[in-house]
Amino acid sequence: MTQPETTGRGSTTRRAVVSAAGAAGLAAALTACGKEDSSGSGDSQNAGSAQESAGSGQSGAAGAGGDTSGGGGGMELAKTSQIPEGGGMVFKDHKVVVTQPSSGQFKAFSSICTHQGCSVGDVSDGTINCPCHQSKFDISDGSPKGGPATKALPGAKIKVEGTSIKMA
């Protein structure tokens, strides 16, 4: 039988000290891999997304898709002309991404990637893109189109009033 080694200063074993140090390091690593805090990013609300006018924002878009709603007044996110057709904009402060899959049809999804909780970075080539592990989501329904994510982005509630896109 082997006796536990002691440091000579009490009953703490070398194994206990090494285990505690390892646990502290593991806790720090897991904290670093947790959800990203968007408040410290310094990026603009629409990082990497086009801001040119799509020229196709119609007031009849409020009923398009299942992600719009008609309730009370919410904060304006953008003008319909700011969301490019076939593209979208990421609003990091509101944790939402708004897309326009086809002319006058606006959709909204959570901007938090379903893979590991990073904030998506931009919308291009028909997909919502996460910079952390390159997951890609379809702009029309939020379904995963590439990368490690296997779950769709959850829908978010918006409403279109005239040329304004607002949180519902």
Buried (B, 14 or more C-beta within 10 A) or exposed (E): EEEEEEEEEEEEBEEEEEEEEEEEEEEEEEEEEEEBEBEEEEEEBBBBBBEEEBEBBBEEBBEBBEBBBEEEEBEEBBEBBBBBBBBBBBBBBBBBBBBBBBBBBBBBBBBBBBBBEBBBBBBBEBBBBBBBEEBBBBBBBBEBBEBBBEEBBEBBBBBBBEBBBBBB
